Amino acid sequence: MCPLYEPPAIYGIIGNPVVHSLSPLMHNTAFKALKVNAVYKLFPLGNQADLKLFMEDLKEKENPIFGLNVTVPYKEDVLPYLDSIDPLAVKIGAVNTLVINHQRKIHGFNTDGAGFLSHLTELNFSLKDKRIAVLGAGGTARAIISVLCLLPHGPENISIYNRTRSNAKILVDEITKKINTAIVSVVDEPEDLNIELADLLINTTSVGMNKDDPLLIDPEVLHQDMLVYDVIYSPPETKLLAQAQHQKAKTANGLGMLFYQGVLSFWHWSGIELDERIKNMMRKSLEKNGFPLSRE
């Protein structure tokens, strides 16, 4: 973590959109508790030109930004601007955490997969021999599918549906270059996910953030013996989760994944292993704005 600065050292999140992000609540809570002279901000970047200018400006000596999170749609697009990439992030092919040192070198990491696995552990959900259905083929899906395939005692199979099938195929082909994806298959239609037989359904898309968004699957295939996990946390209950609750399935939104990946991001920025008191403060700051991280 940077020493005291006047003005404060800046951290933040880049993406489009970012207005819904709860990351500032979590990280500013930690900065305040640790008495660190730093602030976490939102940096909405509307297009690739904005991203290019922003990333080039990070290299400037006087730039006060020393750490960033990266959200949709830029988790892969930032890669060409980085000076180094963590080996796991190289395998995944996407980053969500950037560390910028005093020499203005930019280093990329991916904490999404580990954050997701940590939340599943808290939910007491074992991935061993499970049948998993995934909606979406973006950076979050890339991280989750990669870590699932890397588990020594992982799922039995993973099926992926994306509205543009070619994007899902490209995603799997790219992951396959570095990770064994023998358990992964791309399907043509949502019905081909066989959700009625699945143990875990993961929505990694942004569909559900807006109240008028459609359901991507037939809710009748949801069942009480499965966990439905939506990485969206704003709103805290999407249509998908509401329907899953109605069908008596276990549910979780992405608030837990946000928390756990955020703790790991903070560690990358600071080298500080946060104690339980600080982590609980961060967690409570999130839970004030959504469901508890663990929910039946």
C-alpha positions as CSV (number, residue, x, y, z in Angstrom):
1,M,0.0,0.0,0.0
2,C,1.2,3.5,-0.8
3,P,2.5,5.7,2.0
4,L,0.6,8.8,3.0
5,Y,0.0,11.1,0.1
6,E,-1.5,14.6,-0.1
7,P,-3.7,14.4,-2.0
8,P,-4.7,10.8,-1.2
9,A,-3.5,7.8,-3.2
10,I,-6.3,6.7,-5.5
11,Y,-7.7,3.3,-6.2
12,G,-10.8,2.4,-8.1
13,I,-12.7,0.4,-10.7
14,I,-12.9,0.8,-14.4
15,G,-15.7,-0.6,-16.6
16,N,-19.0,0.2,-18.2
17,P,-21.2,0.5,-16.3
18,V,-19.7,1.0,-12.9
19,V,-22.4,3.2,-11.2
20,H,-23.9,0.1,-9.5
21,S,-20.6,-1.0,-8.0
22,L,-20.4,-1.5,-4.2
23,S,-16.6,-1.8,-4.3
24,P,-16.1,1.8,-3.1
25,L,-18.1,1.0,0.0
26,M,-15.9,-2.0,0.8
27,H,-12.5,-0.6,0.1
28,N,-13.1,2.9,1.5
29,T,-14.2,1.2,4.7
30,A,-10.9,-0.7,4.8
31,F,-8.9,2.5,4.1
32,K,-10.6,4.3,6.9
33,A,-10.2,1.5,9.4
34,L,-6.5,1.2,8.6
35,K,-6.0,5.0,8.6
36,V,-4.6,4.8,5.1
37,N,-4.7,8.1,3.2
38,A,-6.3,6.7,0.1
39,V,-9.7,6.7,-1.6
40,Y,-11.5,4.3,-4.0
41,K,-13.4,5.8,-6.9
42,L,-15.5,4.9,-9.9
43,F,-14.0,5.3,-13.3
44,P,-16.7,4.8,-16.0
45,L,-15.1,4.3,-19.4
46,G,-17.6,4.4,-22.2
47,N,-15.6,2.8,-25.1
48,Q,-12.2,1.5,-26.2
49,A,-10.9,5.0,-26.9
50,D,-11.6,6.0,-23.3
51,L,-9.9,2.8,-22.1
52,K,-6.8,3.5,-24.3
53,L,-6.5,7.1,-23.0
54,F,-7.0,6.0,-19.4
55,M,-4.5,3.2,-19.5
56,E,-1.9,5.4,-21.2
57,D,-2.4,8.1,-18.6
58,L,-1.7,5.5,-15.8
59,K,1.9,5.5,-17.0
60,E,2.4,9.2,-16.2
61,K,4.7,9.8,-13.3
62,E,2.3,12.2,-11.5
63,N,-0.7,9.9,-11.8
64,P,-2.0,9.2,-8.2
65,I,-3.7,5.9,-9.1
66,F,-1.9,2.8,-7.6
67,G,-4.5,0.1,-7.9
68,L,-7.6,-0.8,-9.9
69,N,-10.3,-3.3,-10.3
70,V,-11.5,-4.1,-13.8
71,T,-15.1,-5.1,-14.6
72,V,-17.1,-5.7,-17.8
73,P,-16.4,-5.2,-20.6
74,Y,-12.6,-4.7,-20.2
75,K,-11.2,-7.7,-18.3
76,E,-9.6,-9.0,-21.5
77,D,-9.2,-5.6,-23.3
78,V,-6.7,-4.3,-20.7
79,L,-4.2,-7.1,-21.3
80,P,-2.2,-5.3,-24.0
81,Y,-1.6,-2.4,-21.7
82,L,0.0,-4.4,-18.9
83,D,3.7,-4.8,-18.1
84,S,3.3,-8.2,-16.5
85,I,0.5,-10.7,-15.9
86,D,0.3,-13.2,-13.0
87,P,0.6,-16.8,-14.2
88,L,-3.0,-17.7,-13.2
89,A,-4.3,-14.7,-15.0
90,V,-2.3,-15.7,-18.1
91,K,-4.0,-19.1,-18.0
92,I,-7.4,-17.5,-17.5
93,G,-6.8,-14.9,-20.2
94,A,-8.4,-12.0,-18.2
95,V,-7.6,-9.8,-15.3
96,N,-9.8,-8.0,-12.7
97,T,-7.1,-6.5,-10.5
98,L,-4.3,-4.1,-11.5
99,V,-1.3,-3.0,-9.4
100,I,0.6,0.1,-10.4
101,N,3.9,0.7,-8.8
102,H,5.9,3.9,-8.3
103,Q,7.7,3.3,-11.6
104,R,4.2,3.2,-13.1
105,K,4.5,-0.4,-14.2
106,I,1.1,-2.1,-14.4
107,H,0.8,-5.7,-13.2
108,G,-2.4,-7.7,-13.7
109,F,-4.0,-10.4,-11.5
110,N,-7.3,-12.3,-11.5
111,T,-9.1,-12.7,-8.2
112,D,-12.5,-13.5,-9.6
113,G,-12.1,-17.3,-9.7
114,A,-10.7,-17.5,-6.2
115,G,-13.4,-15.2,-5.0
116,F,-16.1,-17.4,-6.5
117,L,-14.6,-20.6,-5.0
118,S,-14.3,-18.9,-1.6
119,H,-17.9,-18.0,-1.6
120,L,-19.0,-21.5,-2.6
121,T,-16.9,-22.9,0.3
122,E,-18.8,-20.6,2.7
123,L,-22.0,-21.8,1.2
124,N,-20.9,-25.4,1.9
125,F,-21.2,-26.3,-1.7
126,S,-18.9,-29.0,-2.9
127,L,-17.9,-29.0,-6.6
128,K,-16.8,-32.6,-6.7
129,D,-18.5,-34.5,-9.4
130,K,-21.2,-31.8,-9.9
131,R,-23.0,-31.0,-13.1
132,I,-22.7,-27.3,-13.8
133,A,-24.6,-25.0,-16.3
134,V,-23.1,-21.6,-17.1
135,L,-24.8,-18.7,-18.8
136,G,-22.5,-16.3,-20.6
137,A,-19.0,-16.2,-22.1
138,G,-17.4,-13.0,-20.9
139,G,-14.5,-12.3,-18.6
140,T,-16.3,-13.6,-15.4
141,A,-17.3,-16.8,-17.1
142,R,-13.7,-17.2,-18.3
143,A,-12.3,-16.9,-14.8
144,I,-14.9,-19.2,-13.2
145,I,-14.7,-21.9,-15.9
146,S,-10.9,-21.8,-15.8
147,V,-10.6,-22.4,-12.0
148,L,-13.3,-25.1,-12.2
149,C,-11.2,-26.9,-14.8
150,L,-8.1,-26.6,-12.6
151,L,-9.6,-28.2,-9.5
152,P,-8.1,-31.6,-8.8
153,H,-11.5,-33.0,-7.6
154,G,-13.8,-30.8,-9.7
155,P,-17.1,-31.0,-11.5
156,E,-18.2,-33.9,-13.7
157,N,-19.2,-31.6,-16.5
158,I,-19.7,-28.0,-17.4
159,S,-22.1,-26.8,-20.1
160,I,-22.0,-23.3,-21.4
161,Y,-24.7,-21.3,-23.2
162,N,-24.2,-17.9,-24.7
163,R,-26.6,-16.0,-27.0
164,T,-23.8,-15.7,-29.5
165,R,-22.6,-19.3,-29.7
166,S,-19.4,-18.4,-31.5
167,N,-18.2,-16.3,-28.5
168,A,-18.7,-19.3,-26.2
169,K,-16.8,-21.5,-28.6
170,I,-13.9,-19.0,-28.9
171,L,-13.8,-18.7,-25.1
172,V,-13.4,-22.5,-24.6
173,D,-10.9,-22.7,-27.4
174,E,-8.8,-20.0,-25.8
175,I,-8.9,-21.6,-22.4
176,T,-8.1,-24.9,-23.9
177,K,-4.7,-23.6,-25.0
178,K,-3.5,-23.4,-21.4
179,I,-6.0,-25.6,-19.4
180,N,-7.6,-29.0,-19.9
181,T,-11.2,-28.3,-20.7
182,A,-12.3,-31.9,-21.4
183,I,-15.3,-31.5,-19.1
184,V,-16.6,-28.4,-20.9
185,S,-19.1,-28.3,-23.7
186,V,-20.8,-25.5,-25.6
187,V,-24.5,-25.9,-26.3
188,D,-26.7,-24.3,-28.9
189,E,-29.8,-23.4,-26.8
190,P,-30.6,-22.9,-23.2
191,E,-32.7,-26.1,-23.2
192,D,-29.5,-28.0,-24.0
193,L,-28.0,-27.0,-20.7
194,N,-30.2,-29.7,-19.1
195,I,-30.7,-27.5,-16.0
196,E,-33.3,-30.0,-14.7
197,L,-30.3,-32.3,-14.1
198,A,-27.8,-29.7,-13.0
199,D,-26.4,-29.2,-9.5
200,L,-25.3,-25.6,-10.1
201,L,-26.5,-22.9,-12.4
202,I,-24.3,-19.9,-12.8
203,N,-25.4,-16.7,-14.5
204,T,-22.3,-14.7,-15.5
205,T,-24.1,-12.3,-17.8
206,S,-25.4,-8.8,-17.1
207,V,-28.9,-10.0,-17.9
208,G,-30.9,-9.3,-14.8
209,M,-29.4,-6.0,-13.8
210,N,-32.3,-4.1,-15.3
211,K,-35.9,-4.9,-14.2
212,D,-37.1,-5.3,-17.7
213,D,-34.4,-7.9,-18.6
214,P,-35.8,-11.3,-19.7
215,L,-35.1,-14.6,-18.2
216,L,-32.6,-16.6,-20.3
217,I,-33.9,-19.9,-19.2
218,D,-37.3,-21.6,-18.6
219,P,-37.8,-21.2,-14.8
220,E,-39.7,-24.5,-14.7
221,V,-36.4,-26.4,-15.0
222,L,-35.1,-25.0,-11.8
223,H,-35.4,-27.4,-8.8
224,Q,-34.8,-27.7,-5.1
225,D,-31.7,-29.9,-5.4
226,M,-29.6,-27.2,-7.0
227,L,-27.8,-24.0,-6.2
228,V,-28.6,-21.0,-8.5
229,Y,-25.7,-18.5,-8.4
230,D,-26.1,-15.1,-10.1
231,V,-22.9,-13.0,-10.2
232,I,-25.1,-9.9,-10.3
233,Y,-25.5,-8.3,-6.9
234,S,-27.3,-5.1,-7.9
235,P,-30.2,-5.7,-7.7
236,P,-29.7,-8.1,-4.8
237,E,-32.4,-10.4,-6.2
238,T,-32.7,-10.8,-9.9
239,K,-35.6,-12.4,-11.7
240,L,-33.6,-15.5,-12.0
241,L,-33.0,-15.7,-8.2
242,A,-36.6,-14.9,-7.5
243,Q,-37.8,-17.7,-9.7
244,A,-35.2,-20.1,-8.2
245,Q,-36.5,-19.2,-4.7
246,H,-40.0,-19.9,-5.9
247,Q,-38.9,-23.4,-7.1
248,K,-37.2,-23.9,-3.7
249,A,-33.7,-23.9,-5.0
250,K,-30.8,-22.6,-2.9
251,T,-29.7,-19.2,-4.2
252,A,-26.8,-16.8,-3.9
253,N,-26.0,-13.5,-5.6
254,G,-22.6,-12.1,-6.5
255,L,-22.1,-10.2,-3.3
256,G,-20.0,-13.0,-1.7
257,M,-17.8,-13.2,-4.8
258,L,-17.4,-9.4,-4.8
259,F,-16.3,-9.5,-1.1
260,Y,-13.8,-12.4,-1.4
261,Q,-12.2,-11.1,-4.7
262,G,-12.1,-7.7,-3.1
263,V,-10.1,-8.9,-0.1
264,L,-7.7,-10.6,-2.5
265,S,-7.4,-7.4,-4.6
266,F,-6.6,-5.4,-1.4
267,W,-3.9,-7.9,-0.6
268,H,-2.3,-7.4,-4.1
269,W,-2.4,-3.6,-3.7
270,S,-1.1,-3.5,-0.2
271,G,0.7,-6.7,0.8
272,I,-1.5,-6.5,3.9
273,E,-3.2,-9.7,5.2
274,L,-6.4,-8.1,6.5
275,D,-7.5,-9.2,10.0
276,E,-11.0,-10.5,10.7
277,R,-12.1,-7.2,12.2
278,I,-11.4,-5.3,9.0
279,K,-12.9,-8.0,6.8
280,N,-16.0,-8.0,8.9
281,M,-16.3,-4.2,8.5
282,M,-15.9,-4.6,4.8
283,R,-18.5,-7.3,4.7
284,K,-21.0,-5.4,6.7
285,S,-20.6,-2.4,4.4
286,L,-21.7,-4.6,1.5
287,E,-24.5,-6.4,3.4
288,K,-26.1,-3.0,4.2
289,N,-26.8,-2.7,0.5
290,G,-27.9,-6.3,-0.3
291,F,-28.6,-9.7,1.1
292,P,-26.3,-11.4,3.5
293,L,-23.5,-13.2,1.8
294,S,-24.8,-16.6,3.0
295,R,-28.4,-17.2,2.3
296,E,-30.6,-20.3,2.0
